[in-house]
Amino acid sequence: MLNYSNEVQSMCVVAKGPKHGPAPIPEEGKWVKAYEIKDISGLSHGIGWCAPQQGCCKLTLNVKDGVIEEALVETLGCSGMTHSAAMAAEILQGKTILEALNTDLVCDAINVAMREIFKQLVYGRTQTAFSENGLPIGASLEDLGKGIRSQVGTFFATNAKGVRYLEMAEGYILSVGLDADNEAIGYKFVHLGKMMDMIKKGVEPKEAYEKNIGTYGRYAEAVKYIDPRKE
């Protein structure tokens, strides 16, 4: 039973025109009019940050019929957030996206990422909007590449001493090559994910390390090489 104020009760009825319903959104190769949470499907990403903006989170969800079937939680910049992410990964799968939106995911950054990805999903702005049947469960791991390791970029610079490359998508930076003008022209790296895969298969650590070293840019032409963590 709904309660109406005296003002509303005294009003006459004005007929409502056609009911068009919600605007359709693209979902996994279909146009869907979403009335309920179970009408939402898709794979998307959300980025979140904590109140002091010390750390951030990238959250990837694969949603089928409103239920989170797959969750990838990647964090950066805060040691405590990694433990929160472990809890969030246990919490998220199996929930509807509305449940997840209203669940305490332990860390502000992860909660904000959930808020942002919710908006992506319910507005149809997903990676799978026009992909028939969407992506299979486990598709988010493709973002991690070989070795199933987050792609991280870490760089440090000072006005007095210039830039230091510490980690790139290819891996952990071992040394940076400088030209005659002391400008960085390339780097040598070790791919940690692939190296660890080889070690787990029984390859000796030294051999695995050496087999996963590579260079980028004009590294071979450098006139000087520096360890960016020490020099």
C-alpha positions in Angstrom: 0.0 0.0 0.0 1.4 3.3 -1.1 0.8 6.5 0.9 0.0 9.7 -0.9 0.0 13.2 0.4 -3.3 15.2 0.4 -2.0 17.3 -2.5 -1.5 14.2 -4.7 -4.8 12.7 -3.6 -6.7 15.8 -4.8 -5.1 15.8 -8.2 -6.9 14.5 -11.3 -5.3 11.7 -13.4 -3.3 12.7 -16.5 -2.8 9.7 -18.8 0.8 8.5 -19.4 1.9 8.1 -23.0 3.6 5.0 -24.5 6.0 3.1 -22.3 9.2 2.7 -24.3 11.2 1.1 -21.5 15.0 1.6 -21.1 17.2 2.3 -24.0 18.9 -0.9 -25.3 22.5 -1.4 -24.5 25.0 -3.5 -26.4 25.9 -6.8 -24.6 27.9 -9.6 -26.1 26.7 -9.0 -29.6 23.0 -8.3 -28.7 21.0 -5.2 -28.0 19.4 -5.7 -24.5 16.8 -3.6 -22.6 18.1 -4.1 -19.0 15.3 -4.2 -16.4 17.0 -6.3 -13.8 20.6 -7.2 -12.8 20.3 -10.6 -14.5 19.9 -8.7 -17.8 23.6 -7.5 -17.6 26.5 -9.4 -19.2 29.9 -8.4 -20.3 33.6 -8.2 -19.6 35.0 -4.9 -18.6 37.6 -3.1 -16.4 37.4 -0.5 -13.6 40.2 1.6 -12.1 40.0 2.7 -8.5 42.0 4.8 -6.0 42.0 5.1 -2.2 41.3 8.3 -0.3 44.9 9.5 0.1 45.5 8.3 -3.5 48.5 6.2 -2.3 47.5 3.1 -4.2 45.3 2.1 -7.1 43.4 -1.0 -8.3 42.6 -2.4 -11.7 39.6 -4.7 -11.5 38.5 -6.9 -14.4 35.1 -8.8 -14.2 33.5 -11.2 -16.6 29.8 -11.1 -15.9 27.2 -13.6 -17.2 23.5 -12.9 -16.6 24.3 -10.5 -13.8 26.6 -12.9 -11.9 30.4 -12.4 -11.6 31.9 -15.5 -13.1 35.5 -14.3 -13.2 37.5 -11.6 -11.3 41.0 -10.3 -11.8 42.3 -7.9 -9.2 45.5 -6.0 -9.8 46.9 -3.5 -7.3 49.8 -1.0 -7.2 51.4 1.3 -4.7 50.2 0.0 -1.3 51.4 -3.1 0.4 48.2 -3.5 2.5 46.1 -3.4 -0.7 47.6 -6.6 -1.9 46.1 -8.5 1.1 42.8 -6.7 0.5 42.9 -7.8 -3.1 43.3 -11.4 -2.0 40.2 -11.1 0.1 38.3 -9.3 -2.7 39.1 -12.0 -5.2 37.5 -14.6 -2.8 34.5 -12.4 -2.2 33.6 -11.3 -5.7 33.1 -14.4 -7.8 29.6 -15.8 -7.5 28.0 -12.5 -6.5 25.7 -10.4 -8.7 27.2 -7.1 -9.7 24.7 -5.3 -7.4 25.8 -7.5 -4.5 29.4 -6.7 -5.3 28.7 -3.0 -5.5 27.3 -3.0 -2.0 29.9 -5.3 -0.5 32.9 -4.0 1.5 35.8 -5.1 -0.6 38.2 -4.1 2.3 40.2 -1.4 0.4 38.9 2.0 -0.8 40.7 1.6 -4.1 39.0 -1.8 -4.8 35.6 -0.4 -3.8 36.1 2.5 -6.2 37.1 0.2 -8.9 34.0 -1.8 -8.4 31.9 1.3 -8.6 33.5 2.3 -11.9 33.2 -1.1 -13.5 29.6 -1.3 -12.4 28.9 1.9 -14.5 30.7 0.4 -17.4 28.6 -2.8 -17.3 25.2 -1.3 -16.8 25.7 1.3 -19.5 27.0 -1.3 -22.0 30.4 0.2 -22.3 32.2 -3.1 -22.1 35.1 -4.8 -24.0 32.6 -7.4 -25.2 29.7 -5.1 -26.2 29.8 -6.3 -29.8 31.4 -9.7 -29.4 28.9 -12.5 -29.9 28.5 -14.5 -26.7 31.2 -12.4 -25.1 34.5 -14.0 -23.9 35.0 -17.3 -22.1 35.6 -17.5 -18.4 39.4 -17.0 -17.9 39.7 -14.4 -20.7 41.1 -11.8 -18.3 44.3 -13.8 -17.9 45.2 -12.8 -21.5 45.9 -9.3 -20.2 48.7 -10.7 -18.1 50.5 -12.5 -21.0 53.1 -15.2 -20.6 54.0 -16.0 -17.0 50.6 -14.8 -15.8 52.0 -11.7 -14.3 50.7 -8.1 -14.2 52.3 -5.7 -16.7 53.9 -3.1 -14.6 55.8 0.1 -15.4 58.0 1.7 -12.8 60.1 4.8 -13.4 62.0 7.2 -11.1 63.4 10.6 -11.9 65.0 13.6 -10.3 65.8 17.0 -11.8 69.3 16.6 -10.6 70.1 13.1 -11.9 67.5 12.4 -14.6 65.4 9.3 -15.2 65.8 5.7 -14.1 63.8 2.8 -15.8 63.1 0.2 -13.1 60.4 -2.1 -14.7 58.7 -2.2 -18.0 56.0 -4.4 -19.6 58.8 -6.7 -20.8 60.2 -7.2 -17.3 62.6 -6.2 -14.5 65.2 -3.7 -15.8 68.8 -4.9 -15.3 70.6 -2.0 -16.9 70.0 1.1 -19.0 72.1 2.0 -22.0 73.3 5.6 -22.4 74.7 7.4 -25.5 77.5 9.9 -25.7 75.2 12.6 -24.4 74.1 10.5 -21.4 70.6 10.0 -22.8 68.8 6.7 -22.3 68.6 4.8 -25.6 67.7 1.3 -24.5 67.6 -1.2 -21.7 68.3 -4.8 -20.8 65.6 -6.7 -18.9 64.7 -10.1 -17.5 61.2 -11.5 -18.0 60.4 -12.6 -14.4 57.2 -14.5 -15.3 58.8 -16.7 -17.9 61.9 -17.1 -15.8 59.8 -18.4 -12.9 57.9 -20.8 -15.2 61.2 -22.4 -16.3 62.5 -22.7 -12.7 59.2 -24.4 -11.6 59.8 -26.9 -14.5 63.2 -27.8 -13.1 65.5 -25.5 -15.0 68.5 -24.3 -12.9 67.8 -20.7 -11.7 71.0 -19.3 -13.4 70.1 -20.9 -16.7 66.5 -19.7 -16.5 67.7 -16.2 -15.7 70.1 -16.1 -18.6 67.5 -17.5 -21.1 65.0 -14.8 -20.3 67.2 -11.8 -20.7 66.4 -9.5 -23.6 67.1 -5.9 -24.7 65.1 -3.1 -26.2 65.9 0.0 -28.2 69.5 0.8 -29.3 70.9 -0.9 -26.2 73.8 -2.4 -28.2 74.9 1.0 -29.4 75.2 2.5 -25.9 78.6 3.9 -24.8 77.8 3.4 -21.2 75.5 1.1 -19.1 74.2 1.8 -15.7 72.3 -0.2 -13.0 69.3 2.0 -12.5 68.9 0.9 -8.9 72.4 1.7 -7.8 74.0 4.3 -10.2 
